[in-house]
Amino acid sequence: MEIVVNEWLLDYLRPDASKEEKHSAIKFINAWVERCDKVVIRRPGPFVSKFYQFMGQFGWDSDSRNHFRKLFNLLFVNADKTIILDDCDVEELPEGLIEKIPPDDKYLVELCYSRQNSVIVTTDAPLRNKLIEHDSSAKIYLLKEFLPTYIPHK
């Protein structure tokens, strides 16, 4: 499976994130590591920009620093865990869909539509609802729905 995540993953690793948010992010990362799945990101893009911003901004916190280092290795060093798309690799969205998606979320939907087997995992319920309203076959899940089905049962 190819997974498109937005900035919730980064926000949930911040020092000021709630315990539940940190727990969800770590559970997601650990399950992703165990599985043969890949995360799809765009370069340049909001996710990558925020990632580097947070690495510098929260380097003072040892837990955050360790989580961001692990994420760095998964996203930018381990080619088995990440697909990085450049602007030239991203397909344009259909005209009717572009109008329904908030401009800040356009990159997520473009990534998902550019990769045939990808799903979006988000915490943004309005985005999910708008996308499903336009395309009932859209593969977009809220984190709270996705996580229980994604974590391997032992």
C-alpha positions as CSV (number, residue, x, y, z in Angstrom):
1,M,0.0,0.0,0.0
2,E,1.1,3.5,-0.7
3,I,0.1,6.1,1.9
4,V,-0.2,9.8,1.5
5,V,-0.1,11.6,4.9
6,N,-0.4,15.2,5.5
7,E,1.1,17.3,8.2
8,W,-0.8,15.6,11.1
9,L,2.1,13.1,11.3
10,L,4.6,16.0,11.9
11,D,2.2,17.9,14.2
12,Y,1.7,14.8,16.3
13,L,5.4,14.5,17.0
14,R,5.8,18.1,18.3
15,P,6.8,18.5,22.0
16,D,3.4,20.2,22.7
17,A,1.3,17.5,21.0
18,S,-1.0,15.6,23.3
19,K,-0.1,12.2,24.6
20,E,-2.9,10.7,22.5
21,E,-1.5,12.4,19.3
22,K,2.0,11.3,20.0
23,H,0.8,7.8,20.7
24,S,-1.1,7.7,17.4
25,A,1.9,9.0,15.4
26,I,4.2,6.5,16.9
27,K,1.7,3.6,16.4
28,F,1.4,4.6,12.8
29,I,5.2,4.9,12.2
30,N,5.8,1.5,13.9
31,A,3.1,-0.2,11.9
32,W,4.5,1.4,8.7
33,V,8.0,0.1,9.5
34,E,6.7,-3.4,10.1
35,R,4.7,-3.5,6.9
36,C,6.0,-3.4,3.3
37,D,4.1,-0.1,2.7
38,K,5.5,3.2,1.4
39,V,4.6,6.8,2.2
40,V,4.2,9.1,-0.8
41,I,5.6,12.6,-0.4
42,R,6.1,15.5,-2.8
43,R,9.3,17.5,-3.3
44,P,9.0,20.4,-3.0
45,G,5.9,20.4,-0.9
46,P,4.3,21.5,2.3
47,F,5.0,18.2,4.1
48,V,8.7,18.3,3.3
49,S,9.0,22.0,4.2
50,K,7.3,21.5,7.5
51,F,9.4,18.5,8.3
52,Y,12.7,20.5,8.0
53,Q,11.2,23.4,9.9
54,F,10.2,21.2,12.8
55,M,13.5,19.3,12.8
56,G,15.2,22.7,13.5
57,Q,12.5,24.2,15.6
58,F,12.1,21.2,18.0
59,G,15.7,19.9,18.1
60,W,15.9,21.0,21.7
61,D,13.4,18.3,22.8
62,S,15.2,14.9,22.9
63,D,12.0,12.9,22.2
64,S,11.0,15.0,19.2
65,R,14.6,15.0,17.9
66,N,14.7,11.2,18.1
67,H,11.3,10.8,16.4
68,F,12.2,13.3,13.6
69,R,15.6,11.6,13.1
70,K,13.8,8.2,12.7
71,L,11.3,9.8,10.4
72,F,14.1,11.4,8.4
73,N,15.8,8.0,7.9
74,L,12.5,6.4,6.8
75,L,11.5,9.2,4.5
76,F,14.7,10.3,2.9
77,V,17.3,7.5,3.4
78,N,15.3,4.3,3.1
79,A,14.0,4.0,-0.5
80,D,12.0,0.9,0.5
81,K,9.7,3.1,2.7
82,T,9.1,6.2,0.7
83,I,8.1,7.3,-2.8
84,I,9.2,10.9,-3.5
85,L,7.4,12.6,-6.4
86,D,8.7,15.7,-8.0
87,D,6.4,18.3,-9.6
88,C,6.9,16.6,-13.0
89,D,5.6,13.3,-11.6
90,V,2.4,14.7,-10.3
91,E,-0.8,14.6,-12.4
92,E,-3.2,17.5,-12.7
93,L,-6.6,16.9,-11.0
94,P,-9.9,16.9,-13.0
95,E,-11.4,20.4,-13.4
96,G,-14.5,19.7,-11.2
97,L,-12.4,18.3,-8.4
98,I,-9.9,21.2,-8.2
99,E,-12.8,23.6,-7.3
100,K,-13.9,21.4,-4.4
101,I,-10.6,20.9,-2.7
102,P,-9.1,23.6,-0.5
103,P,-5.9,25.0,-2.1
104,D,-3.8,23.9,1.0
105,D,-4.9,20.3,0.5
106,K,-4.6,20.1,-3.3
107,Y,-1.1,18.5,-3.1
108,L,-2.4,15.6,-1.1
109,V,-5.1,14.8,-3.6
110,E,-2.7,15.2,-6.5
111,L,-0.3,12.7,-4.9
112,C,-3.1,10.2,-4.3
113,Y,-4.4,10.6,-7.9
114,S,-0.8,10.3,-9.3
115,R,-0.3,6.9,-7.7
116,Q,-2.7,4.1,-8.6
117,N,-2.5,2.2,-5.3
118,S,-2.4,5.0,-2.8
119,V,-4.6,6.1,0.0
120,I,-4.8,9.4,1.9
121,V,-4.7,9.2,5.7
122,T,-5.7,12.5,7.3
123,T,-7.2,14.1,10.3
124,D,-9.1,16.6,8.1
125,A,-12.8,15.4,8.1
126,P,-14.0,18.3,5.9
127,L,-11.4,17.3,3.2
128,R,-12.4,13.7,3.4
129,N,-16.1,14.6,3.1
130,K,-15.5,16.9,0.1
131,L,-13.4,14.4,-1.7
132,I,-15.8,11.5,-1.2
133,E,-18.7,13.7,-2.2
134,H,-17.0,14.4,-5.5
135,D,-15.5,10.9,-6.0
136,S,-17.2,8.1,-4.0
137,S,-14.4,5.7,-4.9
138,A,-11.8,8.0,-3.3
139,K,-9.4,6.2,-1.0
140,I,-9.3,8.7,1.9
141,Y,-9.5,7.7,5.5
142,L,-9.5,9.6,8.8
143,L,-6.6,8.5,11.0
144,K,-8.9,7.4,13.8
145,E,-10.6,5.0,11.3
146,F,-7.4,3.9,9.6
147,L,-5.2,3.2,12.5
148,P,-7.1,0.3,14.1
149,T,-7.2,-1.5,10.8
150,Y,-3.6,-0.8,10.0
151,I,-1.8,-1.9,13.2
152,P,-0.9,-5.6,13.0
153,H,-2.7,-7.8,15.4
154,K,-0.4,-9.9,17.5
